Amino acid sequence: MLEIKDQAHLDLEELAQRREEVYFTEQYQKLIAEAQQEVQQIDPYDLDVYSSKNLLLDVREPDEWKAGEIDWPEYLEIPRGFVDVMAAKGALKPNETYVIVCATGGRATIVGGELVKLYGFKNIYVLKG
């Protein structure tokens, strides 16, 4: 089968490859391991248990949002690099319950750990990738 890819698909593949190189570094894995001590991870099939009391926070990058949208009533898209700014400005509330998602769970775990440690958030869950 002949596979034809446009430039946008080629760009996304290149970006995914570069991200993968970062995500598998020892330093990045250490950040994830440290953050896992601060957050509770939940399985996707358990998400309904949390549905009435949470806000889904998607920390993927804008190019990733286009690849797959999430169907959820209370849903925010904030790239990982902007979450701390939003928390510091009070746009994210420490008393709210958040389920944080990303493509594989690594960025979501790091963001969750930062929200707990740096901003005093209490109800942070990470959706397993």
Disulfide bonds with the S-S distance in Angstrom:
none
